[in-house]
Amino acid sequence: MQNVERFKNRKSFPWLEFNADTMTGRFLRLPEREMLSLPVNEQLVIEFYSR
C-alpha cells in the first residue's frame, strides 16, 4: 500500500489511467514515439536481431 500512496500524487502518462483506490489501471491509447523517454538506440537493436 505504501507504493500506491506514492503514486496517487505522481504525474501520470497521458496514455495511461490509474486508479489507486481500486488498484486498477488501463491503457487509453498507444503512446507516440516522441512521448517515450527511453535511452534506446533503435539502430543497435535492429542490428542485433538481424544477425
N, C-alpha and C positions, 0 to 999 in steps of 0.2 A: 504494500500500500504506500510505502514511502516514495517509491518511484512514480506512482500515479499522482501523488500530490505535487511532485516536482513538475510533471508535465501539464498540470492544469493551467499554469500561468506561462507556459512556454509558447513561443511563436510557432505556429504550425505551418505546414506547407500548403500552398493553395490547392493542390491536387489530392490532399488527404483530409479526412474528417475523423476526429477522435472525441469520444465522449467518456470522460474519466469517471463519471458517476456509474455508468453501466459497463465500463471497461470494454467498449466496443469501438471498432474503427472500420472505415471503409474507404476505398479508392473512389474519388469523384471523377477523375479522368486520368489519362496518362500524362505524365509531365513532359514538357517540351525539353529538348536537349539543353537549351540555354538556362533552364531552371535548375538543372543539376549541377552541383559543385563537387564533382568527384575528380581527384587527381589521377586521371587515367589517360594514358597516351593510346588512343584507339588504334593508331597505326601499328604499335607494338603488339597489341592483342591480335590483330589481323595477321601479322607476320608469324606469330607464334602458332596459331591454329591452322595456318596454311602449309605447314611443314608436312 
